[in-house]
């Protein structure tokens, strides 16, 4: 199985969660996600290149596409994209939490 095939499973699951969030009209805001994606992809590029360069991680050349960002295979960036889209989508699907202003429902300690 190639790395792109493995990524297809993860990205397919992410797409289903995003679709659910969008269909419930509680989808994430895309502009902040875009900014987060740029930052995360830039840091991923730096750290992946360092980890591959020092030999901490290696890829089977028969299973990668041959497209690289530095020495990091392009496939390695799918996880960063999945994370930056999946987590906010899941957050929007969770029920909203409300903060109670009633002191009788407080779980904090009381002072005598």
C-alpha positions in Angstrom: 0.0 0.0 0.0 1.4 3.4 -1.0 1.5 6.3 1.4 -1.1 8.1 -0.8 -3.5 5.1 -0.4 -3.0 5.2 3.3 -3.7 8.9 3.3 -6.8 8.4 1.3 -8.4 6.5 4.2 -7.6 9.2 6.7 -8.5 12.1 4.4 -11.8 10.2 3.5 -12.7 10.0 7.2 -11.8 13.7 7.6 -14.0 14.6 4.7 -17.0 12.8 6.2 -16.6 14.7 9.5 -16.2 18.0 7.7 -19.3 17.2 5.6 -21.3 16.4 8.7 -20.2 19.7 10.3 -21.1 21.7 7.2 -24.5 19.9 6.8 -25.4 20.7 10.4 -24.6 24.3 9.6 -22.1 24.3 12.3 -19.0 24.0 10.1 -15.7 25.8 11.0 -14.8 29.2 9.7 -12.5 28.7 6.8 -10.3 31.8 6.9 -8.8 31.0 10.4 -8.3 27.4 9.2 -6.4 28.7 6.2 -4.1 30.7 8.4 -3.6 27.8 10.7 -2.9 25.5 7.7 -0.2 27.8 6.4 1.5 27.9 9.8 1.2 24.2 10.4 2.4 23.3 6.9 5.4 25.6 7.2 6.4 24.1 10.5 5.7 20.6 9.2 8.0 21.3 6.2 10.8 22.5 8.6 10.6 19.7 11.1 10.0 16.9 8.6 13.0 17.9 6.7 15.1 18.0 9.8 13.8 14.6 11.0 14.4 13.0 7.6 17.8 14.7 7.2 19.2 13.4 10.5 17.9 9.9 9.7 15.1 9.8 12.4 12.5 8.9 9.7 12.9 7.2 6.4 10.4 6.3 3.6 10.4 3.4 1.3 11.1 5.0 -2.1 8.8 2.5 -3.9 5.8 3.7 -1.8 6.1 7.5 -2.3 5.1 9.6 -5.2 8.4 11.2 -5.9 7.2 14.7 -5.2 9.1 16.4 -2.4 9.2 19.6 -0.4 12.9 19.7 0.4 13.6 16.1 1.2 10.2 15.4 2.7 7.7 13.5 0.5 4.6 15.4 -0.3 2.5 12.6 1.2 3.8 13.6 4.6 1.8 16.8 4.6 -1.6 15.1 4.4 -1.6 14.5 8.2 -1.1 18.2 8.9 -4.0 19.1 6.5 -6.2 16.4 8.1 -5.5 17.7 11.6 -6.1 21.4 10.8 -9.5 20.5 9.3 -10.6 17.6 11.4 -10.2 19.1 14.9 -12.2 22.3 14.3 -14.9 20.3 12.5 -15.2 17.9 15.5 -15.3 20.9 17.8 -18.2 22.3 15.9 -20.1 19.0 16.0 -19.8 18.8 19.8 -22.7 20.1 21.8 -22.2 23.6 23.1 -21.3 24.0 26.7 -23.0 26.6 28.8 -21.5 28.3 31.8 -23.9 28.4 34.7 -24.1 31.7 36.7 -26.1 30.1 39.4 -23.8 29.7 42.5 -25.8 26.7 43.8 -24.7 24.6 40.8 -21.0 25.5 41.2 -18.6 22.7 41.7 -15.9 24.9 43.1 -15.0 25.1 46.8 -16.8 27.3 49.2 -15.2 29.6 51.7 -16.6 29.7 55.2 
